[in-house]
């Protein structure tokens, strides 16, 4: 059986979980604490980062981007109403746009928004002493960055069927991996970003998203609208 080594509130892990579900792939989920740097995680990924896909043949694919490309190259039919074509559909130019946006969310959004909020709101609660103490100036900058990113998603969602074009792609999943964590924490004012909200509602309503909605943090319940498909 294929195994995904992940942390339920790791945005990159969430993106891969959505992708696997969209591709109709059943996997076992093996939880790891990203801050623990366990020997078992280092054994499959010396970088100590999540997610890691361990194939049924014993192969190891580490990192959300590498996993998404690996899955796409398997030629798996996408079980979605967005059409066939895998995780990077379309012409070479369209696929390049998907990859640009994947990089935007996997790196830029993570660096400018998610990393700090997860540090302050999740790691500080789940692993006291492992996260840096909250800094008011940093948090103000993060919230400013979040509004900037949401305005960009608004722009994309207003002008395209999905974020990278006419079909669902890994760009949508990479974005949703991050936004779903912030949605759980109640850090997004969706009413200020109607086009982003409409896009997220469509993605959140897909069967591939269901397992994410059942994730829970000990001592930190989800925001009241987290599980609502029509919010």
DRENNUDO-302586 format. One record per residue: residue number from 0; residue in one letter; x, y, z of N, C-alpha, C in turn. Coordinates in pm, 1 decimal, padded with zeros to 6 digits. Each point is the difference from the previous one (the first is absolute). Layout:
NUM; A; X; Y; Z; X; Y; Z; X; Y; Z
...
This chain:
0; X; 00084.6; -00119.8; 00000.0; -00084.6; 00119.8; 00000.0; 00088.5; 00125.3; 00000.0
1; X; -00035.9; 00096.6; -00079.2; 00070.9; 00127.8; -00000.6; -00029.5; 00075.4; 00129.2
2; X; 00103.4; 00066.1; 00053.0; -00012.2; 00072.9; 00126.7; 00037.6; 00145.5; -00022.2
3; X; -00080.6; 00090.2; 00053.9; 00034.6; 00142.1; 00000.7; 00038.2; 00037.5; 00142.6
4; X; 00126.2; 00034.1; 00017.8; 00047.3; 00049.4; 00129.6; -00030.1; 00149.7; 00002.0
5; X; -00079.5; 00042.8; 00096.3; -00051.7; 00136.8; -00003.2; -00027.2; 00049.9; 00141.5
6; X; -00034.8; 00127.7; 00007.5; -00056.0; 00058.7; 00120.7; -00132.2; 00062.6; -00042.5
7; X; -00110.4; -00027.9; 00070.7; -00131.0; 00044.1; -00047.9; -00011.9; 00150.0; -00026.3
8; X; 00079.9; 00081.7; 00070.7; -00010.3; 00144.7; -00019.2; 00123.1; 00059.1; -00068.3
9; X; 00069.7; -00086.1; -00073.7; 00106.1; 00045.7; -00090.6; -00065.5; 00034.3; -00133.3
10; X; 00005.0; 00125.3; -00045.6; -00067.7; 00037.9; -00124.7; 00044.1; -00081.4; -00120.5
11; X; 00128.1; -00032.1; -00009.2; 00050.0; -00076.0; -00114.6; -00053.5; -00143.3; 00004.6
12; X; -00007.0; -00056.0; 00119.8; -00058.0; -00133.9; 00014.5; -00145.8; 00000.6; -00041.8
13; X; -00072.5; 00105.2; 00037.4; -00141.5; 00009.5; -00035.6; -00017.9; 00007.4; -00151.6
14; X; 00085.5; 00074.7; -00067.2; -00008.4; 00010.1; -00146.0; 00014.9; -00137.9; -00064.0
15; X; 00094.6; -00078.1; 00050.3; 00022.8; -00133.7; -00055.0; -00117.0; -00092.1; 00032.0
16; X; -00058.2; 00012.9; 00118.2; -00117.0; -00081.8; 00034.1; -00115.1; 00027.3; -00095.3
17; X; -00022.9; 00126.2; -00033.4; -00105.2; 00034.1; -00095.9; 00031.5; -00061.4; -00135.5
18; X; 00125.8; 00013.1; -00042.8; 00040.8; -00054.1; -00129.9; -00021.3; -00150.6; -00006.3
19; X; 00041.5; -00071.6; 00104.1; -00017.1; -00145.3; 00002.4; -00147.6; -00038.1; -00008.4
20; X; -00084.1; 00074.6; 00072.0; -00143.8; -00028.6; -00002.8; -00059.1; 00029.9; -00137.0
21; X; 00041.0; 00109.6; -00063.4; -00048.9; 00032.8; -00133.4; 00040.3; -00107.0; -00101.7
22; X; 00115.1; -00060.7; 00021.6; 00049.1; -00103.2; -00090.7; -00054.9; -00137.6; 00034.7
23; X; -00081.7; -00006.5; 00105.0; -00060.2; -00126.8; 00038.5; 00097.7; -00097.6; 00061.4
24; X; 00106.1; 00050.4; 00062.6; 00103.2; -00085.1; 00057.1; -00019.9; -00018.3; 00150.3
25; X; -00015.5; -00122.7; 00043.0; -00010.1; -00030.7; 00142.3; 00140.1; -00012.8; 00059.2
26; X; 00022.4; 00067.6; 00109.8; 00129.3; -00007.3; 00068.1; -00023.1; -00010.8; 00150.2
27; X; 00096.3; -00055.3; 00068.3; 00001.1; 00004.4; 00145.5; 00067.4; 00129.8; 00042.0
28; X; -00056.2; 00064.0; 00101.0; 00058.1; 00122.8; 00052.3; 00079.2; -00030.9; 00125.9
29; X; 00123.8; 00043.3; 00002.1; 00087.3; -00019.5; 00115.9; 00037.9; 00137.0; 00055.2
30; X; -00047.3; 00030.6; 00119.7; 00022.6; 00132.1; 00058.0; 00143.1; 00016.0; 00050.9
31; X; 00056.0; 00118.2; -00026.3; 00129.8; 00038.8; 00053.8; -00010.7; 00143.3; 00050.3
32; X; 00071.2; 00032.6; 00104.9; 00005.2; 00136.4; 00050.4; 00118.4; 00069.7; -00067.0
33; X; -00025.5; 00100.4; -00082.1; 00108.8; 00060.6; -00077.7; 00108.2; 00064.5; 00084.2
34; X; -00033.0; 00036.8; 00124.1; 00098.6; 00064.1; 00086.0; 00084.0; -00101.8; 00079.3
35; X; -00035.9; -00128.3; -00006.7; 00066.0; -00100.6; 00083.7; 00129.9; -00053.3; -00060.3
36; X; 00014.1; 00008.2; -00132.0; 00117.9; -00050.7; -00069.4; 00029.3; -00143.2; 00043.6
37; X; -00101.3; -00085.8; -00010.6; 00013.2; -00137.7; 00044.0; 00093.8; -00077.9; -00092.0
38; X; 00058.0; -00107.3; 00053.6; 00088.5; -00084.0; -00079.8; -00074.8; -00066.0; -00114.7
39; X; -00128.4; -00032.6; 00023.6; -00077.5; -00064.8; -00105.9; -00022.8; 00094.6; -00117.7
40; X; -00021.5; 00128.7; 00028.2; -00016.6; 00097.1; -00108.5; 00132.3; 00023.7; -00071.5
41; X; 00106.8; 00017.4; 00075.7; 00131.1; 00023.6; -00061.0; 00045.1; -00118.8; -00084.8
42; X; -00048.1; -00119.2; 00035.4; 00037.0; -00119.0; -00076.2; -00057.1; 00002.8; -00141.4
43; X; -00119.0; 00059.6; -00016.4; -00061.3; 00005.6; -00133.1; 00024.4; 00133.6; -00068.4
44; X; 00029.4; 00103.6; 00076.7; 00032.2; 00130.3; -00058.2; 00102.4; 00069.9; 00088.6
45; X; 00125.3; -00003.0; -00036.8; 00104.6; 00061.9; 00081.8; -00021.1; 00147.8; 00024.8
46; X; -00082.9; 00065.3; -00082.6; -00030.8; 00141.1; 00022.8; -00092.3; 00018.4; 00119.5
47; X; -00065.6; -00107.8; 00044.3; -00088.4; 00008.3; 00116.2; -00127.8; 00076.3; -00027.1
48; X; -00042.2; 00007.9; -00127.3; -00117.4; 00077.2; -00036.7; -00110.9; -00090.5; -00052.8
49; X; -00120.8; 00048.6; 00011.3; -00119.4; -00071.4; -00044.8; -00060.1; 00069.9; -00120.7
50; X; -00077.0; -00076.4; -00079.4; -00036.2; -00140.9; 00010.3; 00101.3; -00090.0; -00068.9
51; X; -00013.8; -00131.3; 00026.9; 00082.3; -00101.5; -00066.8; -00093.1; -00112.1; -00043.8
52; X; 00012.2; -00040.2; -00125.8; -00079.4; -00110.7; -00053.3; 00089.4; -00123.2; -00009.1
53; X; -00041.5; -00106.9; 00067.9; 00071.5; -00127.2; -00007.6; -00086.2; -00094.2; -00083.6
54; X; 00047.6; -00036.2; -00117.1; -00080.8; -00079.1; -00093.2; -00010.7; -00144.8; 00046.0
55; X; -00093.8; -00071.1; -00059.7; -00020.7; -00140.4; 00035.6; 00120.2; -00085.7; -00036.5
56; X; 00085.3; 00050.8; -00090.8; 00122.3; -00071.7; -00036.6; 00118.0; 00038.9; 00088.5
57; X; -00023.9; 00090.5; 00096.5; 00105.9; 00041.5; 00090.5; 00075.7; 00123.3; -00043.5
58; X; -00039.6; 00059.0; -00113.0; 00064.3; 00123.1; -00043.7; -00042.4; 00118.2; 00085.6
59; X; 00083.1; 00102.7; 00003.3; -00027.0; 00118.1; 00081.6; 00000.7; 00123.3; -00089.0
60; X; -00105.8; 00081.1; 00012.6; -00008.3; 00127.6; -00070.2; -00025.9; 00106.7; 00105.6
61; X; 00091.1; 00094.5; 00013.6; -00007.2; 00098.6; 00108.6; -00032.4; 00138.8; -00053.0
62; X; -00093.4; 00066.6; 00066.9; -00035.0; 00137.5; -00034.9; -00125.3; 00007.9; -00085.3
63; X; -00081.8; 00101.3; 00027.9; -00128.5; 00012.9; -00069.5; 00017.4; 00014.3; -00150.6
64; X; 00097.2; 00080.4; -00042.5; 00017.4; 00022.1; -00142.6; 00043.3; -00129.5; -00069.4
65; X; 00100.3; -00067.9; 00058.3; 00047.1; -00125.0; -00059.1; -00110.2; -00105.6; -00003.2
66; X; -00079.8; -00006.7; 00106.8; -00108.6; -00098.2; 00005.0; -00103.7; 00029.4; -00107.7
67; X; -00035.3; 00127.5; -00015.8; -00101.5; 00035.1; -00100.3; 00047.9; -00034.5; -00140.4
68; X; 00127.2; 00026.2; -00029.8; 00054.4; -00034.1; -00131.4; 00006.0; -00152.0; -00017.7
69; X; 00039.5; -00071.4; 00105.1; 00005.8; -00145.5; -00005.3; -00138.3; -00058.4; -00029.6
70; X; -00101.2; 00047.0; 00072.3; -00136.4; -00049.9; -00021.4; -00047.8; 00031.6; -00141.1
71; X; 00032.0; 00120.1; -00046.4; -00044.5; 00040.1; -00133.5; 00063.6; -00088.0; -00107.4
72; X; 00123.9; -00036.8; 00020.5; 00070.8; -00080.6; -00099.6; -00044.9; -00145.9; -00002.3
73; X; -00078.3; -00040.1; 00100.1; -00051.3; -00137.6; 00000.2; -00113.2; -00018.2; -00100.4
74; X; -00049.7; 00112.6; -00056.4; -00107.3; -00009.1; -00098.3; -00132.9; -00039.0; 00061.2
75; X; -00019.7; 00036.8; 00126.2; -00124.5; -00034.1; 00068.2; -00112.2; 00090.5; -00048.9
76; X; -00116.0; -00059.2; -00027.6; -00114.6; 00078.7; -00045.1; -00053.4; 00083.0; 00116.0
77; X; -00025.4; 00124.7; -00027.2; -00052.8; 00087.6; 00104.3; -00150.7; -00022.6; 00013.4
78; X; -00043.6; -00037.8; 00118.2; -00141.7; -00027.9; 00023.8; -00070.9; 00127.6; 00042.5
79; X; -00008.6; 00092.8; -00091.6; -00061.5; 00128.3; 00034.1; -00079.1; 00053.1; -00118.5
80; X; -00096.1; 00085.7; 00030.7; -00080.4; 00058.4; -00107.0; 00073.5; 00115.6; -00067.3
81; X; 00122.1; 00026.2; 00044.3; 00079.0; 00104.5; -00064.5; 00066.1; -00049.9; -00127.8
82; X; -00018.2; -00128.9; -00029.4; 00056.3; -00054.5; -00122.1; 00124.7; -00081.0; 00026.6
83; X; 00041.4; -00076.1; -00096.8; 00118.4; -00083.2; 00014.4; 00124.0; 00081.5; -00036.1
84; X; 00111.1; -00053.6; 00036.7; 00125.4; 00069.0; -00030.1; 00095.0; 00000.4; 00116.8
85; X; -00037.8; -00063.4; 00110.2; 00089.6; -00009.4; 00113.5; 00010.0; 00127.5; 00080.7
86; X; 00107.6; 00011.6; 00075.5; 00016.9; 00111.9; 00092.1; 00056.1; 00125.2; -00067.6
87; X; 00057.4; -00018.8; -00120.1; 00057.9; 00112.6; -00074.8; -00057.4; -00003.9; -00142.1
88; X; -00127.5; 00033.1; -00014.5; -00066.8; -00015.4; -00130.0; 00031.6; 00113.6; -00096.8
89; X; -00031.1; -00026.2; -00127.3; 00005.1; 00106.7; -00098.9; 00121.3; -00002.6; -00090.7
90; X; 00019.3; 00109.1; -00068.5; 00112.6; 00018.4; -00091.3; 00127.2; 00023.6; 00081.2
91; X; 00117.9; -00002.8; -00063.7; 00122.6; 00031.3; 00073.5; -00006.7; 00134.7; 00072.7
92; X; -00057.9; 00101.2; -00064.0; -00011.8; 00130.9; 00064.6; -00094.5; -00006.5; 00119.8
93; X; -00110.2; -00074.0; -00013.5; -00095.3; -00013.2; 00110.3; 00060.8; -00078.4; 00115.5
94; X; 00076.7; -00102.3; -00032.1; 00065.9; -00076.5; 00106.0; 00105.3; 00084.8; 00070.9
95; X; 00067.1; 00085.2; -00075.2; 00097.9; 00089.7; 00061.8; -00067.5; 00095.8; 00097.7
96; X; -00119.5; 00045.0; -00034.5; -00074.2; 00088.6; 00089.8; -00041.6; -00073.4; 00126.0
97; X; -00040.4; -00126.5; -00012.8; -00031.6; -00079.6; 00118.6; 00122.0; -00008.2; 00090.4
98; X; 00115.7; -00029.9; -00057.3; 00122.6; -00012.8; 00078.9; 00039.4; 00132.9; 00064.7
99; X; -00022.0; 00109.5; -00070.0; 00030.2; 00131.8; 00058.7; -00081.2; 00021.6; 00126.1
100; X; -00129.2; -00033.4; -00006.0; -00085.7; 00021.8; 00115.5; 00026.9; -00101.8; 00110.9
101; X; 00034.5; -00121.5; -00036.8; 00039.5; -00096.7; 00102.5; 00119.3; 00055.3; 00077.7
102; X; 00098.4; 00052.2; -00071.1; 00116.3; 00059.1; 00065.1; -00039.9; 00118.9; 00087.5
103; X; -00095.8; 00079.1; -00047.9; -00049.5; 00115.1; 00076.3; -00050.0; -00045.1; 00137.1
104; X; -00082.2; -00104.2; 00001.9; -00060.1; -00041.4; 00127.4; 00093.5; -00086.7; 00083.8
105; X; 00072.1; -00091.7; -00063.3; 00088.7; -00088.7; 00075.1; 00114.7; 00078.0; 00064.4
106; X; 00042.7; 00108.1; -00064.0; 00114.0; 00076.0; 00051.9; -00037.7; 00139.5; 00049.1
107; X; -00050.4; 00085.2; -00088.2; -00024.6; 00139.6; 00035.8; -00108.0; 00013.4; 00108.4
108; X; -00115.6; -00062.4; -00021.0; -00108.2; 00008.8; 00098.7; 00044.8; -00060.8; 00132.2
109; X; 00069.9; -00112.5; -00006.4; 00048.9; -00064.2; 00121.3; 00094.0; 00092.8; 00075.8
110; X; 00092.8; 00060.4; -00070.9; 00100.5; 00086.9; 00062.0; -00061.4; 00127.6; 00056.3
111; X; -00097.4; 00057.7; -00070.3; -00051.7; 00131.2; 00037.8; -00121.1; -00005.0; 00091.8
112; X; -00067.6; -00118.7; 00007.3; -00123.0; -00007.4; 00078.9; -00003.9; -00123.1; 00090.7
113; X; -00010.0; -00115.6; -00059.6; -00034.8; -00121.1; 00075.0; 00100.4; -00034.7; 00108.9
114; X; 00127.6; 00009.0; -00031.2; 00101.9; -00046.1; 00093.2; -00011.4; 00069.2; 00135.2
115; X; -00017.1; 00132.7; -00002.5; -00007.4; 00075.3; 00125.4; -00129.0; -00030.9; 00076.2
116; X; -00113.2; -00005.5; -00070.9; -00126.9; -00025.0; 00068.7; -00004.8; -00140.8; 00058.9
117; X; 00053.0; -00097.3; -00072.0; 00003.6; -00136.2; 00053.1; 00092.4; -00007.6; 00120.1
118; X; 00111.9; 00070.9; -00006.7; 00093.2; 00005.6; 00112.7; -00069.3; 00052.5; 00125.5
119; X; -00068.9; 00113.0; -00016.6; -00060.6; 00068.8; 00114.4; -00123.7; -00072.1; 00051.8
120; X; -00084.1; -00047.7; -00091.0; -00131.0; -00051.0; 00042.3; -00006.3; -00151.1; 00018.9
121; X; 00086.9; -00074.4; -00067.7; -00007.8; -00145.9; 00008.7; 00120.2; -00058.3; 00074.4
122; X; 00119.6; 00028.8; -00047.5; 00118.0; -00061.4; 00061.5; 00018.3; 00046.6; 00143.1
123; X; -00027.1; 00128.3; 00025.9; 00015.4; 00049.7; 00137.4; -00095.0; -00069.6; 00096.3
124; X; -00115.3; -00048.0; -00051.2; -00096.6; -00071.2; 00083.7; 00033.2; -00148.4; 00009.5
125; X; 00035.2; -00059.8; -00113.9; 00024.6; -00143.4; -00004.1; 00138.8; -00037.5; 00051.9
126; X; 00094.5; 00090.4; -00013.7; 00137.4; -00029.0; 00042.6; 00060.8; 00124.0; 00064.4
127; X; -00040.4; 00030.0; 00123.7; 00052.6; 00119.7; 00068.3; 00153.5; 00000.6; 00000.5
128; X; 00054.1; 00115.6; -00032.5; 00145.4; 00012.9; -00003.5; 00060.8; -00024.9; -00136.0
129; X; -00078.0; -00058.2; -00091.9; 00051.7; -00029.7; -00133.8; -00020.8; 00117.0; -00096.6
130; X; -00092.3; 00088.3; 00035.0; -00030.4; 00112.4; -00088.6; 00052.7; 00129.7; 00060.5
131; X; 00032.4; 00093.1; -00086.9; 00044.4; 00131.0; 00046.1; -00117.0; 00073.9; 00062.6
132; X; 00024.2; 00079.6; 00104.0; -00110.0; 00076.1; 00060.9; -00058.8; 00097.7; -00100.4
133; X; -00131.7; 00023.9; 00008.1; -00063.4; 00090.3; -00096.7; 00056.6; 00140.7; 00008.8
134; X; 00016.0; 00059.5; -00112.8; 00051.4; 00136.6; -00009.7; -00106.3; 00083.8; -00070.5
135; X; -00045.2; 00106.3; 00066.0; -00112.2; 00078.9; -00051.9; 00029.9; 00058.5; -00137.1
136; X; 00119.8; 00048.8; -00018.7; 00034.8; 00061.0; -00128.2; 00001.8; -00104.2; -00111.1
137; X; 00052.7; -00118.0; 00029.4; 00001.8; -00107.5; -00098.8; -00141.0; -00042.2; -00037.8
138; X; -00087.2; -00012.9; 00101.0; -00137.8; -00041.2; -00026.7; -00074.2; 00104.3; -00082.6
139; X; 00026.4; 00127.0; 00023.2; -00062.2; 00105.2; -00083.0; 00044.3; -00014.6; -00145.2
140; X; 00128.2; -00028.0; -00019.8; 00051.7; -00017.4; -00136.0; -00062.5; -00122.6; -00065.8
141; X; -00015.8; -00108.3; 00076.7; -00059.6; -00122.4; -00052.7; -00144.0; 00024.9; -00043.5
142; X; -00076.4; 00071.6; 00081.5; -00139.4; 00026.8; -00034.7; -00009.3; 00092.4; -00121.8
143; X; 00092.9; 00093.3; -00012.4; 00006.0; 00083.2; -00120.5; 00030.4; -00087.2; -00122.2
144; X; 00095.4; -00091.3; 00014.8; 00034.0; -00090.9; -00109.8; -00118.6; -00087.7; -00038.6
145; X; -00073.7; -00046.4; 00100.5; -00115.8; -00085.5; -00026.8; -00103.2; 00073.9; -00084.0
146; X; -00026.3; 00125.0; 00032.2; -00097.2; 00078.1; -00079.1; 00048.5; 00015.5; -00143.7
147; X; 00129.6; 00020.4; -00017.6; 00057.5; 00011.8; -00134.8; -00021.0; -00129.7; -00079.0
148; X; 00029.5; -00112.3; 00062.0; -00016.2; -00129.1; -00067.5; -00146.8; -00027.8; -00032.7
149; X; -00088.4; 00033.0; 00091.4; -00142.6; -00023.2; -00024.6; -00051.8; 00088.1; -00113.7
150; X; 00050.7; 00122.3; -00008.2; -00039.3; 00085.6; -00112.8; 00048.5; -00059.9; -00132.1
151; X; 00117.8; -00061.4; 00002.5; 00050.0; -00063.3; -00122.1; -00085.5; -00121.0; -00036.9
152; X; -00038.6; -00079.7; 00098.3; -00089.1; -00113.3; -00026.4; -00134.1; 00049.9; -00051.6
153; X; -00049.8; 00110.6; 00057.4; -00122.1; 00063.8; -00051.7; 00013.6; 00027.3; -00149.1
154; X; 00111.2; 00061.5; -00037.4; 00023.7; 00035.7; -00140.1; 00000.9; -00124.2; -00088.7
155; X; 00071.3; -00103.9; 00043.5; 00006.8; -00122.8; -00079.6; -00137.2; -00065.1; -00012.6
156; X; -00070.3; -00010.3; 00112.0; -00129.6; -00068.6; 00001.9; -00105.6; 00076.6; -00078.8
157; X; 00013.7; 00130.8; -00006.4; -00096.2; 00080.9; -00074.4; 00016.0; -00016.7; -00150.4
158; X; 00122.6; -00029.1; -00043.6; 00028.8; -00002.8; -00143.1; 00020.9; -00139.5; -00057.6
159; X; -00005.4; -00101.9; 00086.2; 00023.8; -00136.6; -00045.8; -00100.8; -00093.2; 00065.9
160; X; -00023.2; -00114.6; -00063.4; -00087.3; -00101.0; 00060.8; 00065.3; -00057.0; 00125.5
161; X; 00130.5; -00031.6; -00009.6; 00080.7; -00043.0; 00112.3; 00123.0; 00089.9; 00004.3
162; X; 00084.0; -00013.5; 00099.2; 00106.1; 00098.9; 00018.5; 00098.1; 00007.7; -00116.4
163; X; 00029.5; -00114.8; -00061.6; 00098.1; 00002.9; -00109.2; -00064.3; -00004.2; -00137.4
164; X; -00133.2; -00005.3; -00007.0; -00064.1; -00004.0; -00130.8; -00132.0; -00072.5; 00000.7
165; X; -00033.7; -00064.8; -00111.5; -00132.7; -00060.3; -00014.4; -00021.5; -00128.8; 00078.4
166; X; 00107.7; -00063.2; 00048.4; -00015.9; -00128.7; 00067.1; 00065.9; -00000.8; 00137.9
167; X; -00056.8; -00080.1; 00086.0; 00058.6; -00021.2; 00131.8; 00142.2; -00052.1; -00016.0
168; X; 00091.6; 00048.8; 00084.2; 00139.1; -00042.4; -00008.0; 00062.1; -00000.1; 00138.9
169; X; 00125.6; -00038.7; 00005.2; 00068.0; -00002.0; 00129.5; 00020.0; 00140.9; 00054.8
170; X; -00011.7; 00102.0; -00084.2; 00005.9; 00137.6; 00049.7; -00113.4; 00025.9; 00099.4
171; X; -00120.9; -00046.3; -00032.7; -00113.9; 00014.3; 00090.7; 00025.0; -00074.4; 00130.4
172; X; 00057.6; -00119.3; -00011.3; 00022.5; -00083.4; 00118.5; 00108.2; 00058.9; 00089.2
173; X; 00104.7; 00055.4; -00062.2; 00106.4; 00063.7; 00077.1; -00054.1; 00120.7; 00075.9
174; X; -00084.6; 00078.8; -00066.0; -00061.0; 00115.2; 00066.9; -00091.4; -00044.2; 00112.9
175; X; -00082.7; -00101.6; -00027.0; -00095.9; -00046.4; 00100.2; 00069.0; -00062.4; 00120.0
176; X; 00117.1; -00060.0; -00020.7; 00073.5; -00055.0; 00112.2; 00028.3; 00106.2; 00105.0
177; X; 00038.8; 00118.6; -00045.8; 00027.5; 00109.9; 00092.3; -00128.4; 00063.7; 00053.6
178; X; -00091.2; 00031.6; -00090.3; -00119.7; 00071.8; 00043.3; -00086.5; -00083.3; 00093.4
179; X; 00001.1; -00132.6; -00017.2; -00082.1; -00084.3; 00087.3; 00050.6; 00003.5; 00144.3
180; X; 00132.0; 00010.5; 00018.3; 00053.9; 00012.0; 00135.9; -00040.5; 00133.9; 00060.6
181; X; 00012.6; 00106.7; -00078.2; -00037.9; 00132.8; 00050.5; -00150.2; 00009.0; 00021.9
182; X; -00077.9; -00071.6; -00081.9; -00144.8; -00005.9; 00017.3; -00033.9; -00068.9; 00132.4
183; X; 00070.8; -00106.4; 00031.7; -00018.8; -00069.1; 00128.7; 00025.5; 00096.3; 00115.5
184; X; 00104.7; 00081.3; -00013.8; 00039.0; 00092.3; 00106.8; -00087.1; 00124.8; 00005.4
185; X; -00083.2; 00021.6; -00102.2; -00086.8; 00117.9; -00003.0; 00072.3; 00127.3; -00035.3
186; X; 00108.5; -00010.9; -00077.6; 00082.0; 00116.3; -00032.1; -00036.8; 00067.7; -00131.6
187; X; -00103.6; -00047.8; -00067.7; -00036.7; 00058.5; -00128.8; -00137.2; 00065.9; 00009.0
188; X; -00005.4; 00125.7; -00038.2; -00127.6; 00071.4; -00009.9; -00050.9; -00019.3; -00143.3
189; X; -00073.1; -00107.7; -00020.0; -00042.9; -00036.9; -00134.9; -00090.1; 00104.4; -00063.2
190; X; -00075.4; 00073.6; 00079.5; -00093.9; 00098.0; -00056.7; 00072.2; 00113.4; -00071.1
191; X; 00125.5; 00020.6; 00032.4; 00078.8; 00103.4; -00067.0; 00059.2; -00049.4; -00132.2
192; X; -00016.8; -00128.8; -00027.5; 00061.7; -00058.1; -00119.4; -00099.6; -00094.4; -00067.2
193; X; -00104.3; 00055.2; -00061.8; -00110.3; -00082.8; -00050.7; 00040.3; -00098.4; -00109.2
194; X; 00088.9; 00038.4; -00090.3; 00037.8; -00092.3; -00107.5; 00084.5; -00114.9; 00055.0
195; X; 00090.0; 00031.8; 00091.0; 00078.6; -00104.9; 00065.9; -00091.0; -00092.0; 00079.2
196; X; -00098.9; 00056.6; 00065.4; -00095.2; -00080.2; 00077.3; -00077.8; -00094.3; -00090.6
197; X; -00047.2; 00049.0; -00113.1; -00076.2; -00083.7; -00092.4; 00085.3; -00115.6; -00051.3
198; X; 00125.0; 00030.2; -00036.7; 00091.9; -00106.3; -00045.4; 00022.5; -00102.3; 00111.9
199; X; 00025.5; 00047.5; 00120.7; 00029.8; -00090.6; 00111.3; -00121.2; -00086.3; 00035.0
200; X; -00119.6; 00057.9; -00007.9; -00121.6; -00077.5; 00028.2; -00015.7; -00114.8; -00099.1
201; X; 00028.6; 00026.5; -00128.0; -00009.9; -00107.3; -00100.1; 00099.4; -00111.5; 00029.3
202; X; 00121.0; 00037.6; 00037.3; 00101.7; -00100.5; 00028.2; -00030.9; -00073.6; 00130.1
203; X; -00045.1; 00074.7; 00098.3; -00032.6; -00057.7; 00130.7; -00116.0; -00099.1; -00010.0
204; X; -00085.4; 00015.7; -00098.1; -00116.6; -00086.8; -00016.1; 00031.8; -00129.7; -00074.7
205; X; 00120.5; -00012.9; -00051.5; 00035.9; -00118.9; -00075.6; 00024.6; -00117.9; 00094.9
206; X; -00033.8; -00121.9; -00042.7; 00024.6; -00117.5; 00085.6; 00144.7; -00012.2; 00046.0
207; X; 00094.3; 00044.3; -00083.0; 00141.8; -00012.0; 00034.0; 00038.6; 00082.2; 00122.7
208; X; -00084.2; 00095.1; 00036.7; 00030.4; 00091.0; 00110.9; -00049.2; -00054.5; 00134.5
209; X; -00084.5; -00103.7; -00003.3; -00073.5; -00039.9; 00121.0; 00089.2; -00039.5; 00116.3
210; X; 00107.9; -00071.8; -00029.3; 00083.5; -00046.7; 00111.4; 00064.2; 00115.8; 00075.1
211; X; 00026.7; 00110.6; -00070.1; 00058.9; 00116.0; 00066.5; -00095.9; 00060.0; 00101.3
212; X; -00129.0; -00004.9; -00031.2; -00099.2; 00061.9; 00087.9; -00019.5; -00077.1; 00129.6
213; X; 00051.5; -00121.5; 00005.8; -00011.4; -00077.7; 00123.4; 00122.6; 00014.9; 00090.1
214; X; 00103.2; 00067.4; -00047.4; 00120.7; 00020.2; 00081.1; -00030.6; 00090.5; 00119.0
215; X; 00057.9; -00033.4; 00113.3; -00018.8; 00080.4; 00122.1; 00131.6; 00013.0; 00075.1
216; X; 00017.3; 00115.6; 00063.0; 00114.8; 00026.1; 00085.5; -00042.4; -00010.1; 00145.9
217; X; 00074.2; -00072.2; 00078.9; -00028.3; -00010.6; 00143.2; 00012.6; 00136.9; 00065.7
218; X; -00105.1; 00040.4; 00067.0; 00001.7; 00128.1; 00069.6; -00028.8; 00120.4; -00085.9
219; X; -00023.1; -00021.5; -00129.2; -00027.4; 00112.7; -00089.8; -00105.3; -00042.3; -00101.6
220; X; -00127.7; 00020.8; 00032.0; -00106.9; -00039.4; -00092.8; 00000.1; 00087.8; -00124.3
221; X; -00060.8; -00048.2; -00108.6; -00001.7; 00079.2; -00123.5; -00091.5; 00121.3; 00011.7
222; X; 00027.6; 00097.4; -00085.0; -00090.0; 00115.1; -00013.2; -00139.1; -00050.2; -00036.0
223; X; -00100.9; 00070.3; 00041.9; -00138.9; -00048.3; -00010.1; -00043.7; -00030.4; -00142.5
224; X; 00060.1; 00060.5; -00100.6; -00041.4; -00025.4; -00139.1; 00090.0; -00100.3; -00071.1
225; X; 00096.5; -00056.3; 00070.4; 00100.3; -00084.9; -00066.6; -00063.6; -00116.6; -00075.4
226; X; -00095.8; -00064.6; 00059.7; -00060.1; -00117.3; -00065.1; -00118.1; 00035.7; -00089.5
227; X; -00042.0; 00126.9; -00000.2; -00114.9; 00041.1; -00081.4; 00041.0; 00009.2; -00146.8
228; X; -00075.5; -00066.1; -00085.9; 00029.3; 00007.5; -00143.1; -00058.8; 00124.9; -00062.7
229; X; -00101.5; 00054.1; 00059.5; -00064.5; 00123.2; -00048.1; 00006.1; 00101.6; 00113.6
230; X; 00106.0; 00077.3; 00003.3; 00020.9; 00092.7; 00111.6; 00001.2; 00144.0; -00046.0
